Amino acid sequence: MKTFKYVITDEVGIHARPAGILAKEAKKYTSKVTLSCHGAEAEATKLLAVMSMAVKKGEEVTVTIEGADEAAACAEIEKFFKENL
């Protein structure tokens, strides 16, 4: 299991566009990618679940990746967060 934390810097938080791109990115891997923030948790591949978390700018998200390709998935998803969120 791999985990990293990231503070959202996007002005509008995790909204539809980046949530959709995140879901697409997470689907590339066999590992399960889970986001958690302020008591809510969502699988990254589920667009509506991610959006329903209503993560705003300045909030910290914990990303947990568990599975066969977790090392590669963690590196790429962390890179995605830094470039898009």
HUPE-V586655 format. One line per field, one symbol per residue. ss: DSSP state (h for helix, s for strand, l for the rest). phi: phi as a letter, one per 20 degrees, with the letter a starting at -180 (. if undefined). burial: 1 if it has 16 or more other ideal C-beta (glycine too) atoms within 10 Angstrom, else 0. Layout:
ss = ???
phi = ???
burial = ???
This chain:
ss = lssssssllllllllhhhhhhhhhhhlllllssssssllsssslllhhhhhhlllllllssssssslllhhhhhhhhhhhhhhhl
phi = .dbbdbefdfgdmedgffffffffffffdefedcdcbknecbfffdgfffffflfdgneeddddccqfdffffffffffggfedc
burial = 0100010100001110011001101100101111111000010110101110101000001011100001001101110110001
